[in-house]
Amino acid sequence: MKQVVENVITNDIGRAITAWILVFGCVFSALVYSYFVSKSIFQAFDTKRFTVETSELSEQLNALEASYLSLQNSATLAQARSMGLVETSNQHFIHRQSVGQALSLRDEL
């Protein structure tokens, strides 16, 4: 086996083939490396963009929650009647029953 490898290395055609294999291996490695570097750069930009979008959506959600709470606190019976809502005389309430008798940390109504 050692003689076969030495014969290939000493042979001119074997040297040329070995050199081309090394060149193509280096070029392929450089291309794969540049591909993964570019992917990681684009991933970093996307992460930054998503962080900004998430903070903007969080600000919008906070504004909507604040307006909801202000509207909820300002609702009156007179305002409901002006919108056409009436109070019912036959009230039915729905209660959720406990699923089992096991000890649970859930807050059952």
DOROSE-629031 format. One record per atom (N, C-alpha, C): residue number from 1; residue in one letter; atom name; x, y, z. Coordinates in Angstrom, 2 decimals. Example, Ala and Ser with C-alpha at 12.3 -4.5 7.8 and 13.67 -1.06 7.14 Angstrom:
<pts>
(pt 1,a,N,(13.19,-5.69,7.80))
(pt 1,a,CA,(12.30,-4.50,7.80))
(pt 1,a,C,(13.20,-3.30,7.80))
(pt 2,s,N,(12.85,-2.25,7.08))
(pt 2,s,CA,(13.67,-1.06,7.14))
(pt 2,s,C,(12.90,0.03,7.87))
</pts>
This chain:
<pts>
(pt 1,m,N,(0.84,-1.19,0.00))
(pt 1,m,CA,(0.00,0.00,0.00))
(pt 1,m,C,(0.88,1.24,0.00))
(pt 2,k,N,(1.94,1.19,0.79))
(pt 2,k,CA,(2.84,2.33,0.88))
(pt 2,k,C,(3.50,2.59,-0.47))
(pt 3,q,N,(3.83,1.53,-1.20))
(pt 3,q,CA,(4.46,1.68,-2.51))
(pt 3,q,C,(3.49,2.27,-3.52))
(pt 4,v,N,(2.21,1.89,-3.42))
(pt 4,v,CA,(1.21,2.43,-4.34))
(pt 4,v,C,(1.08,3.93,-4.15))
(pt 5,v,N,(1.04,4.39,-2.93))
(pt 5,v,CA,(0.93,5.83,-2.64))
(pt 5,v,C,(2.18,6.55,-3.11))
(pt 6,e,N,(3.34,5.96,-2.88))
(pt 6,e,CA,(4.58,6.60,-3.33))
(pt 6,e,C,(4.66,6.65,-4.85))
(pt 7,n,N,(4.18,5.62,-5.53))
(pt 7,n,CA,(4.17,5.63,-6.99))
(pt 7,n,C,(3.24,6.70,-7.53))
(pt 8,v,N,(2.08,6.88,-6.91))
(pt 8,v,CA,(1.14,7.90,-7.36))
(pt 8,v,C,(1.73,9.29,-7.15))
(pt 9,i,N,(2.40,9.50,-6.04))
(pt 9,i,CA,(2.99,10.81,-5.76))
(pt 9,i,C,(4.13,11.10,-6.72))
(pt 10,t,N,(4.94,10.12,-7.05))
(pt 10,t,CA,(6.08,10.35,-7.94))
(pt 10,t,C,(5.64,10.44,-9.39))
(pt 11,n,N,(4.52,9.92,-9.74))
(pt 11,n,CA,(4.01,9.97,-11.10))
(pt 11,n,C,(3.52,11.39,-11.40))
(pt 12,d,N,(3.81,11.93,-12.59))
(pt 12,d,CA,(3.42,13.29,-12.96))
(pt 12,d,C,(1.90,13.44,-13.06))
(pt 13,i,N,(1.25,12.44,-13.61))
(pt 13,i,CA,(-0.21,12.50,-13.73))
(pt 13,i,C,(-0.83,12.44,-12.33))
(pt 14,g,N,(-0.30,11.62,-11.49))
(pt 14,g,CA,(-0.78,11.53,-10.11))
(pt 14,g,C,(-0.62,12.83,-9.36))
(pt 15,r,N,(0.50,13.50,-9.59))
(pt 15,r,CA,(0.70,14.81,-8.96))
(pt 15,r,C,(-0.30,15.84,-9.47))
(pt 16,a,N,(-0.56,15.82,-10.77))
(pt 16,a,CA,(-1.51,16.77,-11.36))
(pt 16,a,C,(-2.91,16.53,-10.81))
(pt 17,i,N,(-3.30,15.27,-10.75))
(pt 17,i,CA,(-4.64,14.94,-10.23))
(pt 17,i,C,(-4.74,15.34,-8.76))
(pt 18,t,N,(-3.71,15.05,-8.00))
(pt 18,t,CA,(-3.71,15.41,-6.58))
(pt 18,t,C,(-3.78,16.92,-6.40))
(pt 19,a,N,(-3.05,17.66,-7.23))
(pt 19,a,CA,(-3.07,19.12,-7.14))
(pt 19,a,C,(-4.45,19.66,-7.47))
(pt 20,w,N,(-5.10,19.14,-8.53))
(pt 20,w,CA,(-6.44,19.62,-8.89))
(pt 20,w,C,(-7.47,19.27,-7.82))
(pt 21,i,N,(-7.33,18.11,-7.24))
(pt 21,i,CA,(-8.25,17.74,-6.16))
(pt 21,i,C,(-8.09,18.70,-4.99))
(pt 22,l,N,(-6.86,19.03,-4.66))
(pt 22,l,CA,(-6.63,19.99,-3.57))
(pt 22,l,C,(-7.17,21.37,-3.91))
(pt 23,v,N,(-6.98,21.82,-5.16))
(pt 23,v,CA,(-7.48,23.13,-5.58))
(pt 23,v,C,(-9.01,23.16,-5.50))
(pt 24,f,N,(-9.65,22.14,-6.07))
(pt 24,f,CA,(-11.12,22.10,-6.03))
(pt 24,f,C,(-11.63,21.97,-4.59))
(pt 25,g,N,(-10.92,21.23,-3.76))
(pt 25,g,CA,(-11.32,21.13,-2.35))
(pt 25,g,C,(-11.23,22.47,-1.64))
(pt 26,c,N,(-10.17,23.22,-1.92))
(pt 26,c,CA,(-10.02,24.54,-1.30))
(pt 26,c,C,(-11.09,25.51,-1.80))
(pt 27,v,N,(-11.37,25.49,-3.10))
(pt 27,v,CA,(-12.41,26.37,-3.67))
(pt 27,v,C,(-13.77,26.00,-3.10))
(pt 28,f,N,(-14.06,24.71,-3.03))
(pt 28,f,CA,(-15.34,24.28,-2.47))
(pt 28,f,C,(-15.48,24.69,-1.01))
(pt 29,s,N,(-14.41,24.53,-0.25))
(pt 29,s,CA,(-14.44,24.93,1.16))
(pt 29,s,C,(-14.65,26.42,1.31))
(pt 30,a,N,(-14.00,27.23,0.45))
(pt 30,a,CA,(-14.17,28.68,0.50))
(pt 30,a,C,(-15.60,29.07,0.16))
(pt 31,l,N,(-16.20,28.40,-0.83))
(pt 31,l,CA,(-17.58,28.71,-1.19))
(pt 31,l,C,(-18.55,28.35,-0.07))
(pt 32,v,N,(-18.37,27.20,0.52))
(pt 32,v,CA,(-19.24,26.79,1.63))
(pt 32,v,C,(-19.08,27.73,2.81))
(pt 33,y,N,(-17.85,28.12,3.10))
(pt 33,y,CA,(-17.60,29.05,4.20))
(pt 33,y,C,(-18.27,30.40,3.94))
(pt 34,s,N,(-18.13,30.93,2.71))
(pt 34,s,CA,(-18.75,32.23,2.41))
(pt 34,s,C,(-20.28,32.13,2.45))
(pt 35,y,N,(-20.83,31.00,2.05))
(pt 35,y,CA,(-22.28,30.82,2.12))
(pt 35,y,C,(-22.77,30.90,3.56))
(pt 36,f,N,(-22.11,30.18,4.45))
(pt 36,f,CA,(-22.55,30.17,5.84))
(pt 36,f,C,(-22.28,31.50,6.55))
(pt 37,v,N,(-21.23,32.20,6.17))
(pt 37,v,CA,(-20.99,33.53,6.74))
(pt 37,v,C,(-22.09,34.50,6.30))
(pt 38,s,N,(-22.45,34.45,5.01))
(pt 38,s,CA,(-23.51,35.35,4.54))
(pt 38,s,C,(-24.84,35.00,5.20))
(pt 39,k,N,(-25.13,33.72,5.40))
(pt 39,k,CA,(-26.37,33.33,6.08))
(pt 39,k,C,(-26.39,33.85,7.52))
(pt 40,s,N,(-25.27,33.79,8.20))
(pt 40,s,CA,(-25.24,34.27,9.58))
(pt 40,s,C,(-25.39,35.79,9.64))
(pt 41,i,N,(-24.85,36.50,8.65))
(pt 41,i,CA,(-25.01,37.96,8.61))
(pt 41,i,C,(-26.48,38.32,8.38))
(pt 42,f,N,(-27.12,37.65,7.42))
(pt 42,f,CA,(-28.54,37.91,7.17))
(pt 42,f,C,(-29.39,37.55,8.39))
(pt 43,q,N,(-29.01,36.49,9.09))
(pt 43,q,CA,(-29.74,36.11,10.30))
(pt 43,q,C,(-29.62,37.18,11.37))
(pt 44,a,N,(-28.45,37.78,11.49))
(pt 44,a,CA,(-28.27,38.85,12.48))
(pt 44,a,C,(-29.13,40.06,12.13))
(pt 45,f,N,(-29.19,40.42,10.85))
(pt 45,f,CA,(-30.04,41.54,10.44))
(pt 45,f,C,(-31.51,41.24,10.68))
(pt 46,d,N,(-31.93,40.01,10.37))
(pt 46,d,CA,(-33.33,39.64,10.60))
(pt 46,d,C,(-33.67,39.67,12.09))
(pt 47,t,N,(-32.75,39.22,12.93))
(pt 47,t,CA,(-32.98,39.25,14.37))
(pt 47,t,C,(-33.17,40.69,14.85))
(pt 48,k,N,(-32.34,41.59,14.37))
(pt 48,k,CA,(-32.46,43.00,14.75))
(pt 48,k,C,(-33.80,43.57,14.27))
(pt 49,r,N,(-34.18,43.24,13.03))
(pt 49,r,CA,(-35.45,43.76,12.49))
(pt 49,r,C,(-36.63,43.21,13.29))
(pt 50,f,N,(-36.60,41.92,13.62))
(pt 50,f,CA,(-37.70,41.33,14.39))
(pt 50,f,C,(-37.77,41.90,15.80))
(pt 51,t,N,(-36.63,42.23,16.37))
(pt 51,t,CA,(-36.62,42.85,17.69))
(pt 51,t,C,(-37.30,44.22,17.65))
(pt 52,v,N,(-37.01,44.99,16.61))
(pt 52,v,CA,(-37.63,46.31,16.46))
(pt 52,v,C,(-39.14,46.16,16.23))
(pt 53,e,N,(-39.52,45.23,15.36))
(pt 53,e,CA,(-40.95,45.03,15.09))
(pt 53,e,C,(-41.69,44.56,16.35))
(pt 54,t,N,(-41.06,43.71,17.12))
(pt 54,t,CA,(-41.69,43.22,18.35))
(pt 54,t,C,(-41.89,44.35,19.35))
(pt 55,s,N,(-40.90,45.22,19.47))
(pt 55,s,CA,(-41.07,46.34,20.41))
(pt 55,s,C,(-42.15,47.30,19.92))
(pt 56,e,N,(-42.25,47.52,18.60))
(pt 56,e,CA,(-43.31,48.39,18.08))
(pt 56,e,C,(-44.68,47.78,18.34))
(pt 57,l,N,(-44.81,46.47,18.10))
(pt 57,l,CA,(-46.09,45.81,18.36))
(pt 57,l,C,(-46.44,45.82,19.84))
(pt 58,s,N,(-45.44,45.71,20.68))
(pt 58,s,CA,(-45.68,45.76,22.13))
(pt 58,s,C,(-46.18,47.15,22.53))
(pt 59,e,N,(-45.61,48.19,21.95))
(pt 59,e,CA,(-46.07,49.55,22.23))
(pt 59,e,C,(-47.51,49.75,21.77))
(pt 60,q,N,(-47.84,49.22,20.59))
(pt 60,q,CA,(-49.22,49.33,20.09))
(pt 60,q,C,(-50.19,48.57,20.99))
(pt 61,l,N,(-49.77,47.39,21.43))
(pt 61,l,CA,(-50.61,46.60,22.32))
(pt 61,l,C,(-50.83,47.31,23.64))
(pt 62,n,N,(-49.80,47.93,24.18))
(pt 62,n,CA,(-49.95,48.69,25.42))
(pt 62,n,C,(-50.92,49.84,25.25))
(pt 63,a,N,(-50.85,50.52,24.10))
(pt 63,a,CA,(-51.78,51.63,23.84))
(pt 63,a,C,(-53.22,51.11,23.74))
(pt 64,l,N,(-53.41,49.99,23.08))
(pt 64,l,CA,(-54.75,49.42,22.97))
(pt 64,l,C,(-55.28,48.96,24.33))
(pt 65,e,N,(-54.43,48.37,25.14))
(pt 65,e,CA,(-54.86,47.97,26.48))
(pt 65,e,C,(-55.24,49.17,27.33))
(pt 66,a,N,(-54.48,50.25,27.21))
(pt 66,a,CA,(-54.80,51.46,27.98))
(pt 66,a,C,(-56.13,52.05,27.53))
(pt 67,s,N,(-56.37,52.07,26.22))
(pt 67,s,CA,(-57.65,52.60,25.74))
(pt 67,s,C,(-58.80,51.68,26.15))
(pt 68,y,N,(-58.58,50.36,26.15))
(pt 68,y,CA,(-59.61,49.43,26.60))
(pt 68,y,C,(-59.96,49.66,28.06))
(pt 69,l,N,(-58.92,49.81,28.90))
(pt 69,l,CA,(-59.17,50.03,30.32))
(pt 69,l,C,(-59.89,51.36,30.56))
(pt 70,s,N,(-59.55,52.38,29.81))
(pt 70,s,CA,(-60.23,53.67,29.99))
(pt 70,s,C,(-61.68,53.58,29.53))
(pt 71,l,N,(-61.93,52.85,28.44))
(pt 71,l,CA,(-63.31,52.67,27.99))
(pt 71,l,C,(-64.10,51.80,28.96))
(pt 72,q,N,(-63.43,50.80,29.53))
(pt 72,q,CA,(-64.11,49.92,30.47))
(pt 72,q,C,(-64.49,50.68,31.74))
(pt 73,n,N,(-63.65,51.58,32.19))
(pt 73,n,CA,(-63.95,52.35,33.39))
(pt 73,n,C,(-64.97,53.45,33.14))
(pt 74,s,N,(-65.12,53.86,31.88))
(pt 74,s,CA,(-66.06,54.95,31.59))
(pt 74,s,C,(-67.44,54.46,31.20))
(pt 75,a,N,(-67.65,53.15,31.10))
(pt 75,a,CA,(-68.96,52.62,30.71))
(pt 75,a,C,(-69.95,52.79,31.86))
(pt 76,t,N,(-71.12,53.32,31.53))
(pt 76,t,CA,(-72.16,53.53,32.54))
(pt 76,t,C,(-73.45,52.88,32.06))
(pt 77,l,N,(-74.39,52.73,32.98))
(pt 77,l,CA,(-75.68,52.15,32.65))
(pt 77,l,C,(-76.46,53.05,31.70))
(pt 78,a,N,(-76.35,54.34,31.87))
(pt 78,a,CA,(-77.04,55.28,30.97))
(pt 78,a,C,(-76.48,55.19,29.55))
(pt 79,q,N,(-75.18,55.05,29.45))
(pt 79,q,CA,(-74.56,54.93,28.14))
(pt 79,q,C,(-75.00,53.63,27.46))
(pt 80,a,N,(-75.12,52.55,28.22))
(pt 80,a,CA,(-75.57,51.28,27.67))
(pt 80,a,C,(-77.01,51.38,27.19))
(pt 81,r,N,(-77.85,52.07,27.95))
(pt 81,r,CA,(-79.25,52.24,27.53))
(pt 81,r,C,(-79.34,53.10,26.27))
(pt 82,s,N,(-78.47,54.08,26.14))
(pt 82,s,CA,(-78.50,54.92,24.93))
(pt 82,s,C,(-78.06,54.12,23.70))
(pt 83,m,N,(-77.33,53.05,23.91))
(pt 83,m,CA,(-76.92,52.19,22.79))
(pt 83,m,C,(-77.96,51.12,22.47))
(pt 84,g,N,(-79.02,51.05,23.25))
(pt 84,g,CA,(-80.09,50.11,22.98))
(pt 84,g,C,(-80.06,48.86,23.83))
(pt 85,l,N,(-79.19,48.79,24.80))
(pt 85,l,CA,(-79.14,47.63,25.67))
(pt 85,l,C,(-80.14,47.81,26.80))
(pt 86,v,N,(-80.80,46.72,27.16))
(pt 86,v,CA,(-81.79,46.77,28.25))
(pt 86,v,C,(-81.42,45.72,29.28))
(pt 87,e,N,(-81.88,45.93,30.48))
(pt 87,e,CA,(-81.61,45.00,31.56))
(pt 87,e,C,(-82.64,43.88,31.51))
(pt 88,t,N,(-82.19,42.67,31.64))
(pt 88,t,CA,(-83.09,41.51,31.57))
(pt 88,t,C,(-83.61,41.16,32.96))
(pt 89,s,N,(-84.81,40.63,32.98))
(pt 89,s,CA,(-85.39,40.25,34.27))
(pt 89,s,C,(-85.11,38.78,34.58))
(pt 90,n,N,(-84.83,37.98,33.54))
(pt 90,n,CA,(-84.56,36.55,33.73))
(pt 90,n,C,(-83.07,36.31,33.50))
(pt 91,q,N,(-82.34,36.34,34.58))
(pt 91,q,CA,(-80.89,36.22,34.47))
(pt 91,q,C,(-80.46,34.78,34.71))
(pt 92,h,N,(-79.62,34.26,33.83))
(pt 92,h,CA,(-79.04,32.92,33.96))
(pt 92,h,C,(-77.54,33.06,33.98))
(pt 93,f,N,(-76.93,32.46,34.98))
(pt 93,f,CA,(-75.48,32.49,35.09))
(pt 93,f,C,(-74.93,31.09,34.82))
(pt 94,i,N,(-73.85,31.03,34.15))
(pt 94,i,CA,(-73.20,29.76,33.85))
(pt 94,i,C,(-71.97,29.65,34.72))
(pt 95,h,N,(-71.85,28.54,35.43))
(pt 95,h,CA,(-70.70,28.30,36.29))
(pt 95,h,C,(-69.96,27.07,35.80))
(pt 96,r,N,(-68.68,27.13,35.86))
(pt 96,r,CA,(-67.86,26.00,35.47))
(pt 96,r,C,(-67.72,25.06,36.66))
(pt 97,q,N,(-68.00,23.79,36.41))
(pt 97,q,CA,(-67.92,22.82,37.49))
(pt 97,q,C,(-66.51,22.23,37.53))
(pt 98,s,N,(-66.14,21.80,38.71))
(pt 98,s,CA,(-64.83,21.19,38.89))
(pt 98,s,C,(-64.80,19.85,38.16))
(pt 99,v,N,(-63.65,19.54,37.55))
(pt 99,v,CA,(-63.52,18.32,36.77))
(pt 99,v,C,(-63.43,17.11,37.67))
(pt 100,g,N,(-62.71,17.21,38.76))
(pt 100,g,CA,(-62.55,16.05,39.64))
(pt 100,g,C,(-62.35,16.48,41.07))
(pt 101,q,N,(-62.06,15.51,41.89))
(pt 101,q,CA,(-61.89,15.77,43.31))
(pt 101,q,C,(-60.42,15.89,43.70))
(pt 102,a,N,(-59.53,15.89,42.73))
(pt 102,a,CA,(-58.10,15.93,43.02))
(pt 102,a,C,(-57.69,17.32,43.50))
(pt 103,l,N,(-56.61,17.36,44.24))
(pt 103,l,CA,(-56.06,18.61,44.72))
(pt 103,l,C,(-55.44,19.36,43.56))
(pt 104,s,N,(-55.78,20.62,43.40))
(pt 104,s,CA,(-55.30,21.38,42.26))
(pt 104,s,C,(-54.95,22.80,42.69))
(pt 105,l,N,(-54.02,23.38,41.97))
(pt 105,l,CA,(-53.67,24.77,42.24))
(pt 105,l,C,(-54.44,25.74,41.37))
(pt 106,r,N,(-55.28,25.20,40.47))
(pt 106,r,CA,(-56.07,26.06,39.58))
(pt 106,r,C,(-57.13,26.80,40.37))
(pt 107,d,N,(-57.45,27.98,39.90))
(pt 107,d,CA,(-58.47,28.80,40.56))
(pt 107,d,C,(-59.81,28.53,39.89))
(pt 108,e,N,(-60.62,27.69,40.52))
(pt 108,e,CA,(-61.93,27.35,39.96))
(pt 108,e,C,(-62.95,28.39,40.36))
(pt 109,l,N,(-63.85,28.69,39.45))
(pt 109,l,CA,(-64.91,29.66,39.74))
(pt 109,l,C,(-66.05,28.98,40.46))
</pts>
